[in-house]
Amino acid sequence: MGEASRDPLMEATRAEVVAYGLRRATMTSIAKRAGLSRATLYRRAESTQQLVLDALAAEFARILDEAAEAASGGSPEHARARLVAITEHGIRRLWGDGLVRALLDHDPELLLPYLVDRLGRSQEVVVALMAAEIGRAQSDGSARAGDPRTLAVVIVQALTPFVVGRRLLEGTAGQADWPTEAARLVDAYLTPTASP
C-alpha cells in the first residue's frame, strides 16, 4: 500500500488525533484538514470516534502490509518463519506509530471495548492476515494443526498486551527486546509437536 493509495480522509483524521487527541478533534477540523465539506464528511462517517476507528483499522492494514513485505525480503525458510518475522516487525512499527501512541497516551478508554468485549476492525485485520499465513504454514508443514482462524485469534489475544502495554513492559524489564519475545511466543505456539 503506497503513499499514493492512502485515503486523504484517513490521513487527516490520523494527523488531527496525533496533533490534538481524540477529545479535541472535531468533524469540522478533520473536514478542513482533508479539504472536504462537512456534508461530504458526514456521508462518510457519523462521528469523530468512527473516523478514528476507521483510521486505526487503515493504519493496522498499512503496517501489516509493510511487515509482510519486510518479512518476504528476508527469505524466510518456511511460512511459520515468515509469520514470526511479520509479528516482530509489526509490533515494532505499532510501537512507533503516532496514531496508536496518541490513543494509548490520551484516549485509552476508546480501546477498552476491544480489549474486553469484542474484536475490533483493527484486530480483525490482524486475525485475517495471521489466519492466511497460518494456513500457508500448515500447508508447508511448519505450523501445527488447528483451525487457522482460532489459532490466529489466540495469537492476537496473546499479543495485544505487547502492543497496548509498552510502558508496562519497559517499566518491568526495560532492556528486554519485547517484539522479539512476542515473536518467540508465536513461533513456539505454532511449532508442530514431534510425534512420540
C-alpha positions in Angstrom: 0.0 0.0 0.0 2.0 3.0 -1.2 1.7 6.6 -0.2 -0.4 7.4 -3.3 -3.1 4.9 -2.2 -3.7 6.4 1.2 -7.1 7.9 1.8 -6.8 11.6 2.4 -9.7 11.5 5.0 -7.9 8.8 7.0 -4.7 10.7 6.8 -6.4 13.9 8.0 -8.1 12.0 10.9 -4.8 10.5 11.9 -3.0 13.8 11.8 -5.7 15.6 13.8 -5.7 12.9 16.5 -1.9 12.8 16.7 -1.8 16.6 16.9 -4.7 17.2 19.3 -6.0 14.0 20.7 -9.4 12.5 20.2 -11.2 14.8 22.6 -10.2 17.9 20.7 -10.5 16.6 17.2 -13.8 17.6 15.6 -15.6 16.7 12.4 -15.1 20.3 11.3 -11.3 20.3 11.9 -10.9 16.9 10.2 -13.0 18.1 7.2 -10.9 21.2 6.9 -7.7 19.3 7.1 -8.9 16.8 4.5 -10.2 19.5 2.2 -13.8 18.2 2.4 -17.1 19.9 3.2 -18.8 18.8 6.4 -21.7 17.4 4.4 -19.3 15.1 2.5 -17.6 14.1 5.7 -20.9 13.2 7.3 -21.7 11.0 4.4 -18.5 9.0 5.2 -18.9 8.8 8.9 -21.3 9.6 11.7 -18.8 10.7 14.3 -15.3 11.6 15.1 -14.9 8.3 17.0 -16.0 6.3 13.9 -13.4 8.2 11.8 -10.7 7.4 14.4 -11.6 3.7 14.4 -11.6 3.7 10.6 -8.2 5.4 10.6 -6.9 2.9 13.1 -8.0 0.0 11.0 -6.4 1.6 7.9 -3.2 2.1 9.9 -3.1 -1.5 11.1 -3.6 -2.7 7.5 -0.8 -0.5 6.2 1.6 -1.6 9.0 0.8 -5.2 8.3 1.4 -4.7 4.6 4.8 -3.2 5.4 5.6 -6.0 7.9 4.7 -8.7 5.3 6.8 -7.0 2.7 9.8 -6.8 5.1 9.3 -10.4 6.1 9.4 -11.5 2.4 12.6 -9.7 1.9 14.4 -11.8 4.5 13.7 -15.0 2.5 12.2 -16.9 5.4 12.8 -20.7 5.4 9.1 -21.5 5.7 5.7 -19.9 6.3 5.9 -20.0 10.1 9.2 -18.1 10.0 7.5 -15.5 7.8 4.7 -15.1 10.3 7.2 -14.8 13.1 9.0 -12.1 11.2 5.7 -10.3 10.5 4.9 -10.4 14.2 8.2 -8.8 15.3 8.2 -6.2 12.6 4.5 -5.4 13.1 4.9 -4.8 16.9 8.0 -2.6 16.4 6.0 -0.5 13.8 2.9 -0.3 16.1 5.1 0.9 19.0 6.4 3.7 16.8 3.1 4.6 15.2 1.9 8.1 16.1 -1.8 7.3 16.0 -1.5 4.2 18.2 0.7 6.1 20.6 -1.7 9.1 20.7 -4.7 6.9 21.5 -2.8 4.9 24.2 -1.4 8.1 25.8 -4.6 10.3 25.7 -7.7 8.2 24.9 -7.1 4.6 26.0 -10.7 4.2 27.0 -11.6 4.2 23.3 -9.8 0.9 23.0 -11.3 -0.8 26.1 -14.3 -2.5 24.5 -11.9 -4.1 22.0 -9.8 -5.5 24.9 -12.6 -7.0 26.9 -15.8 -7.3 24.8 -15.2 -7.9 21.1 -12.6 -7.9 18.4 -12.5 -4.5 16.6 -11.8 -4.0 12.9 -8.1 -3.4 13.5 -7.9 -6.7 15.3 -9.9 -8.4 12.6 -7.3 -7.1 10.0 -4.6 -8.8 12.1 -6.6 -12.0 12.5 -7.3 -12.3 8.8 -3.6 -11.9 7.9 -2.5 -14.3 10.5 -5.1 -16.9 9.6 -3.9 -16.8 6.0 -0.3 -17.1 7.0 -1.1 -19.9 9.4 -2.9 -21.7 6.6 0.2 -21.4 4.4 2.4 -22.6 7.3 0.1 -25.7 7.8 0.4 -26.4 4.1 4.2 -26.5 4.2 4.2 -28.4 7.4 5.8 -25.6 9.5 2.7 -25.0 11.7 0.7 -27.3 13.9 -2.8 -28.4 13.0 -5.8 -26.5 14.1 -8.4 -24.1 12.7 -6.3 -21.2 11.3 -8.8 -18.5 12.5 -8.9 -20.0 16.0 -5.1 -20.1 16.2 -5.0 -16.5 14.8 -7.4 -15.2 17.4 -5.4 -16.9 20.2 -2.3 -15.2 18.9 -4.0 -11.8 18.6 -5.2 -12.1 22.2 -1.8 -13.1 23.4 0.0 -10.3 21.5 -2.4 -7.4 22.4 -0.6 -6.7 25.7 2.6 -6.4 23.8 1.0 -3.6 21.7 -1.0 -1.7 24.3 1.3 -2.4 27.3 4.5 -1.0 26.1 5.1 1.3 29.1 4.3 -1.5 31.5 6.7 -3.9 29.7 9.5 -1.3 29.5 9.0 -0.5 33.2 9.2 -4.2 34.1 12.3 -5.0 32.2 13.3 -2.1 30.0 16.3 -3.8 28.4 14.3 -6.7 27.1 13.6 -6.8 23.3 9.9 -7.2 23.7 9.0 -7.5 20.0 11.5 -10.4 19.7 10.0 -12.0 22.8 6.5 -11.7 21.3 7.8 -13.3 18.0 9.2 -16.2 20.0 5.8 -16.7 21.7 4.2 -17.0 18.3 6.9 -19.3 17.0 6.6 -21.7 20.0 2.8 -21.7 19.8 2.7 -22.7 16.1 5.6 -25.1 16.0 4.3 -28.6 15.4 4.9 -31.1 18.2 7.2 -34.0 17.4 5.5 -37.4 17.2 6.2 -39.6 20.3 
